Amino acid sequence: GNSVTQMEGPVTLSEEAFLTINCTYTATGYPSLFWYVQYPGEGLQLLLKATKADDKGSNKGFEATYRKETTSFHLEKGSVQVSDSAVYFCALHQSGLFFGTGTRLTVIP
Amino acid sequence: KAGVTQTPRYLIKTRGQQVTLSCSPISGHRSVSWYQQTPGQGLQFLFEYFSETQRNKGNFPGRFSGRQFSNSRSEMNVSTLELGDSALYLCASSLAVVPLGGYNEQFFGPGTRLTVL
């Protein structure tokens, strides 16, 4: 069946640090892959997406590359800000959206 | 354009009761999906509706059901509530069912927080 495994949190970083949140998936075929973000007090919103192998999704300085050979979609940002503090969810779509458990990121000044 | 709205926002029920949650999608969106979010299990897909038909279903017992109306509004029902049904129930809408290998962004509502006592 479909499943997503992402790095356990919480993650605490200082401002301007480099961020990586690992995500691997199990699915048949080639699902679309997503990162969603949930800011404090707000609803879930799409951060970036990739719909086929080797696609790179990017938004707000975040990037993730669809790696078919390693079934991975790791989220990266070169320099995090306090405003990036949120919960990040990796997800795949195949007859429904399947999410990872979420990683809480806290960025301290 | 108004976003996805869910009512009620908070609900308290007791074991054995049933509950109905409502979701109004973004105007023009015809697909509605439901998800359950709990601290232990995370976000789990319940079902997806398009044009009043259930298109996909997650791995939940039959106590969880849903429907979609001709105006695309959707309701989900949970019968014989259990303590473990306490969760945040999220609704998401998109223009249409996502084609295989394709993509239609899903827009999420704020959720209904259900507490079962």
Interface residues (C-beta under 8 A of the other chain):
Chain A: G1 G29 Y30 S32 G43 L44 Q45 L46 K49 T51 K52 F89 A91 H93 S95 G96 L97 F98 F99 G100 T101 G102
Chain B: G3 S33 Y35 G42 L43 Q44 F45 F47 E48 N56 K57 G58 N59 L90 A92 V98 L100 G101 G102 Y103 E105 Q106 F107 F108 G109 P110 G111
